[in-house]
Amino acid sequence: MRAISLLSLLPLCTAHEWLDDVGADLSCVASSVDHSKIVVAAVGDSITVGATCRTWAGGYVKILSDVLEAAHPGKYDVRDCGLCGHDAVRKGHGNAKHATYWDTPAMQNSLSMKPDVVIYMLGTNDADEWYNTSSYFGQDWSDLAGTYVALPNKPKVVSMVPPPYGNTTCVGGAGSAANPTCLAPFDKNCVINCLLPKLVPQLGSKIGLGAPLDMLSLFDGPDNTNKTLMPGLHPDCAGYTVMGEYIAKQLFE
């Protein structure tokens, strides 16, 4: 009989178990931030939270915090402001399946903590209902990122292209030759693997962001996805480790 992993018995996106861990406090609470350090706020969805790999055991934000603490003790205060199942689009902009990140306590706290660095990755959940959210995504994604850009303390805002979802061959531009918008027929994989990697850099450039960190390429997407590290919509624990170490190197070292 095949052994069942204990991780497989957990909900896809549990609460932030790291609150009970002996490691760093990653909670998205503005009042507890240490401004004598460089404050890093990770804004996103369940991939930011670390779904499928209990975050205290290795979600990418936990890995990032651990790597930075080992390299530069006492220099960084890293906070996980991810929310499972949340969209970049505003409420009522086609997001019938998922809640909006706008106006959530996580958003308010991530703004109030006046971060020095913001790591911004949303879009995977928007892709789940792209047939509605596509009409609003560009403006809402940009406006949300822009709220961090506009903070008086002028943080460095870095966007990320989400990881791949399965394999998709992106032919002749955005989607495929037969389905360039990923809408007719609707194809979630196509949106994540073919459209978002083009949209995120374009949208970021328009509001003054630099080139995004490319999680799609990191996991060999769109057509040769490393399914050991990316077995589904979320990385596994080893995949989150790869993400955290990569982000630490690219942004801070």
Backbone hydrogen bonds, N-H to C=O, Kabsch-Sander energy under -0.5 kcal/mol:
donor,donor_aa,acceptor,acceptor_aa,energy
5,S,3,A,-0.6
8,S,5,S,-0.6
9,L,6,L,-1.2
10,L,7,L,-1.3
17,E,15,A,-1.6
19,L,16,H,-1.7
20,D,17,E,-2.3
21,D,18,W,-1.3
26,L,24,A,-0.9
29,V,27,S,-1.9
32,S,29,V,-1.3
33,V,30,A,-1.4
35,H,33,V,-0.8
37,K,34,D,-1.6
38,I,75,K,-2.9
39,V,37,K,-0.7
40,V,77,D,-2.7
41,A,117,V,-2.8
42,A,40,V,-0.5
42,A,79,R,-2.7
43,V,41,A,-0.7
43,V,119,I,-3.2
44,G,81,C,-0.7
45,D,121,M,-0.6
48,T,45,D,-0.8
49,V,45,D,-2.0
50,G,46,S,-2.3
51,A,46,S,-2.6
52,T,12,L,-1.1
53,C,50,G,-1.9
57,A,54,R,-3.0
58,G,54,R,-0.6
58,G,55,T,-1.1
59,G,55,T,-1.4
61,V,48,T,-0.5
63,I,59,G,-2.3
64,L,60,Y,-2.8
65,S,61,V,-2.5
66,D,62,K,-2.5
67,V,63,I,-2.8
68,L,64,L,-2.5
69,E,65,S,-2.3
70,A,66,D,-2.2
71,A,67,V,-2.1
72,H,68,L,-3.1
75,K,72,H,-2.0
77,D,38,I,-2.7
78,V,76,Y,-0.5
79,R,40,V,-3.1
80,D,26,L,-3.4
81,C,42,A,-2.4
81,C,79,R,-0.8
83,L,44,G,-2.1
86,H,83,L,-1.0
87,D,99,A,-2.8
93,H,90,R,-1.9
96,A,94,G,-1.7
99,A,85,G,-1.2
101,Y,87,D,-2.5
104,T,101,Y,-1.5
108,Q,104,T,-2.5
109,N,105,P,-2.9
110,S,106,A,-2.5
111,L,107,M,-1.7
112,S,108,Q,-2.7
113,M,109,N,-2.1
114,K,111,L,-1.5
116,D,39,V,-2.2
117,V,39,V,-2.1
118,V,156,K,-2.9
119,I,41,A,-2.6
120,Y,118,V,-0.6
120,Y,158,V,-3.0
121,M,43,V,-2.4
121,M,119,I,-0.6
127,A,123,G,-2.0
128,D,125,N,-1.0
129,E,126,D,-1.4
130,W,127,A,-1.1
132,N,129,E,-2.2
133,T,129,E,-2.5
134,S,130,W,-1.7
135,S,132,N,-1.0
136,Y,133,T,-1.8
137,F,133,T,-2.0
138,G,134,S,-0.5
140,D,136,Y,-2.5
141,W,137,F,-3.2
142,S,138,G,-1.9
143,D,139,Q,-2.6
144,L,140,D,-2.4
145,A,141,W,-2.3
146,G,142,S,-2.5
147,T,143,D,-1.2
147,T,144,L,-0.6
148,Y,144,L,-0.7
148,Y,145,A,-0.9
149,V,145,A,-1.8
150,A,146,G,-2.1
151,L,148,Y,-1.3
154,K,151,L,-2.2
156,K,116,D,-2.9
157,V,155,P,-0.7
158,V,118,V,-3.2
158,V,156,K,-0.6
160,M,120,Y,-1.7
161,V,213,L,-2.6
166,G,164,P,-0.5
168,T,222,P,-2.6
170,C,168,T,-0.8
171,V,169,T,-1.0
171,V,175,G,-0.6
175,G,180,P,-0.9
176,S,179,N,-0.8
182,C,179,N,-1.3
184,A,185,P,-0.6
186,F,183,L,-0.6
187,D,182,C,-2.0
191,V,187,D,-1.8
192,I,188,K,-2.3
193,N,189,N,-3.0
194,C,190,C,-2.5
195,L,190,C,-1.3
195,L,191,V,-0.6
196,L,191,V,-2.7
198,K,195,L,-1.3
199,L,195,L,-2.6
200,V,196,L,-2.7
202,Q,198,K,-1.2
203,L,199,L,-3.2
204,G,200,V,-2.5
205,S,201,P,-2.2
206,K,202,Q,-1.5
207,I,203,L,-0.9
207,I,204,G,-0.8
208,G,205,S,-1.3
209,L,204,G,-3.1
213,L,159,S,-2.3
215,M,161,V,-1.6
215,M,213,L,-1.0
218,L,214,D,-1.5
219,F,215,M,-1.4
220,D,217,S,-2.0
221,G,216,L,-3.0
224,N,220,D,-1.2
226,N,219,F,-2.6
227,K,225,T,-1.3
230,M,226,N,-2.7
232,G,234,H,-0.9
236,D,229,L,-2.3
240,Y,236,D,-2.4
241,T,237,C,-1.8
242,V,238,A,-2.1
243,M,239,G,-2.2
244,G,240,Y,-2.9
245,E,241,T,-2.4
246,Y,242,V,-2.2
247,I,243,M,-2.8
248,A,244,G,-2.2
249,K,245,E,-2.0
250,Q,246,Y,-2.8
251,L,247,I,-2.7
252,F,248,A,-1.9
253,E,248,A,-0.6
253,E,249,K,-0.9
